[in-house]
Amino acid sequence: MDLDNEYKKRRKRIIKLAVSIAIIVVLVFVVIFNYFKIMRGGRTAFKEAKNVKLALNMLEIEYYSKGKSVYEPKKKHGLSKESIERINGILENDGVIDIISYDSELRIVTGFTYQIGNYRVTYRYEDGEDKWDVDYFINLFNY
């Protein structure tokens, strides 16, 4: 009888250990999977934001020949409705672009944000260099 109880106790410990290890492995896998999923999405948003920069430069060249500018400070996003439609048509995406700074002498956009989904990419042209920040937002709760 004593050996039977010892055997059952040992068996319960082994089962608890196996379940604990399985739970830890699953949790680690979920964390790693989400990390790589967020990083992949961030890289995609970054690539799209670089394409936005190229599209803005292209439109600025086109508008310069027409005596216009891609930047319109009186508009909500710093872009005219026509410019937003042209950029979205070129890039085939539905991200939100907000121009945050513009150099009227050089006629280039020196800062903008591009937001798509939970990602926001911020571009700044400072000291002759392009600087990029990619942020990921987590929705904590909704009312």
C-alpha positions as CSV (number, residue, x, y, z in Angstrom):
1,M,0.0,0.0,0.0
2,D,2.8,2.4,0.9
3,L,4.5,1.8,-2.5
4,D,1.2,2.5,-4.3
5,N,0.8,5.9,-2.6
6,E,4.4,6.8,-3.4
7,Y,3.9,5.8,-7.0
8,K,0.7,7.9,-7.2
9,K,2.4,11.0,-5.6
10,R,5.4,10.7,-8.0
11,R,3.1,10.3,-11.0
12,K,1.1,13.4,-10.0
13,R,4.4,15.4,-9.6
14,I,5.5,14.3,-13.1
15,I,2.2,15.2,-14.6
16,K,2.2,18.6,-12.9
17,L,5.8,19.2,-14.1
18,A,4.9,18.2,-17.7
19,V,1.8,20.4,-17.7
20,S,3.9,23.3,-16.3
21,I,6.6,22.9,-19.0
22,A,3.9,22.7,-21.7
23,I,2.3,25.9,-20.5
24,I,5.6,27.7,-20.4
25,V,6.6,26.5,-23.9
26,V,3.2,27.7,-25.3
27,L,3.6,31.1,-23.6
28,V,7.1,31.5,-24.9
29,F,5.9,30.5,-28.4
30,V,3.1,33.0,-28.2
31,V,5.3,35.9,-27.1
32,I,7.9,35.1,-29.8
33,F,5.3,34.8,-32.5
34,N,3.7,38.1,-31.6
35,Y,7.1,39.8,-31.4
36,F,8.0,38.7,-35.0
37,K,4.5,39.5,-36.2
38,I,4.7,43.1,-34.8
39,M,8.3,43.5,-36.2
40,R,7.2,42.2,-39.7
41,G,4.2,44.7,-39.7
42,G,6.6,47.5,-38.6
43,R,9.0,46.7,-41.5
44,T,6.0,46.8,-43.9
45,A,4.8,50.1,-42.5
46,F,8.3,51.5,-42.8
47,K,8.6,50.4,-46.4
48,E,5.3,52.0,-47.2
49,A,6.4,55.2,-45.5
50,K,9.5,55.3,-47.6
51,N,7.3,55.0,-50.6
52,V,5.2,57.9,-49.3
53,K,8.3,60.0,-49.1
54,L,9.2,59.2,-52.7
55,A,5.6,59.9,-53.8
56,L,5.7,63.3,-52.0
57,N,9.0,64.2,-53.7
58,M,7.6,63.1,-57.1
59,L,4.4,65.2,-56.6
60,E,6.4,68.2,-55.5
61,I,8.5,68.1,-58.7
62,E,5.3,67.8,-60.7
63,Y,3.5,70.6,-58.8
64,Y,6.6,72.8,-59.1
65,S,6.2,72.8,-62.8
66,K,2.6,73.9,-62.4
67,G,3.5,76.7,-59.9
68,K,1.9,74.8,-57.0
69,S,3.2,73.0,-53.9
70,V,2.3,69.6,-52.4
71,Y,2.2,71.3,-48.9
72,E,-1.0,73.2,-48.0
73,P,-0.8,74.5,-44.4
74,K,-4.5,75.3,-44.3
75,K,-5.6,71.7,-44.9
76,K,-6.1,69.2,-42.1
77,H,-3.2,66.9,-43.1
78,G,-1.1,69.5,-44.8
79,L,-2.1,68.1,-48.2
80,S,-4.8,68.9,-50.6
81,K,-7.5,66.4,-51.3
82,E,-6.1,66.0,-54.8
83,S,-2.6,65.3,-53.4
84,I,-4.0,62.7,-51.0
85,E,-5.9,60.9,-53.8
86,R,-2.8,61.0,-56.0
87,I,-0.6,59.5,-53.4
88,N,-3.1,56.8,-52.4
89,G,-3.5,56.0,-56.1
90,I,0.2,55.7,-56.6
91,L,0.8,53.6,-53.5
92,E,-2.5,51.7,-53.4
93,N,-2.8,51.9,-49.7
94,D,-5.1,53.6,-47.2
95,G,-2.7,55.0,-44.6
96,V,-3.1,58.5,-43.2
97,I,-0.3,61.0,-44.0
98,D,0.2,64.1,-42.0
99,I,2.9,66.6,-43.0
100,I,4.5,68.1,-39.9
101,S,7.2,70.2,-41.5
102,Y,8.0,71.6,-44.9
103,D,11.0,73.6,-46.2
104,S,9.7,76.2,-48.7
105,E,13.1,77.2,-49.9
106,L,14.2,73.6,-50.8
107,R,10.6,72.7,-51.7
108,I,10.8,69.4,-49.8
109,V,8.8,67.8,-47.1
110,T,11.1,67.7,-44.0
111,G,8.7,65.8,-41.7
112,F,5.6,63.7,-41.9
113,T,3.8,60.9,-40.1
114,Y,2.3,57.9,-41.8
115,Q,-0.2,55.8,-39.9
116,I,-1.6,52.5,-41.0
117,G,-3.3,50.1,-38.6
118,N,-1.5,50.1,-35.3
119,Y,1.7,51.5,-36.8
120,R,2.9,55.0,-37.0
121,V,6.0,55.9,-38.9
122,T,7.5,59.4,-38.3
123,Y,10.0,60.9,-40.8
124,R,12.2,63.8,-40.1
125,Y,14.9,65.4,-42.3
126,E,17.5,66.8,-39.8
127,D,21.1,67.9,-40.3
128,G,21.1,66.5,-43.9
129,E,20.0,63.0,-42.8
130,D,16.7,61.1,-43.0
131,K,15.5,60.0,-39.5
132,W,12.7,57.4,-39.1
133,D,10.8,56.2,-36.1
134,V,8.4,53.3,-36.2
135,D,5.9,53.0,-33.3
136,Y,3.4,50.3,-32.5
137,F,0.2,51.1,-30.6
138,I,-1.7,48.7,-28.4
139,N,-5.3,49.3,-27.8
140,L,-5.9,48.9,-24.0
141,F,-9.7,49.3,-23.9
142,N,-12.7,50.8,-25.7
143,Y,-15.6,52.6,-24.2
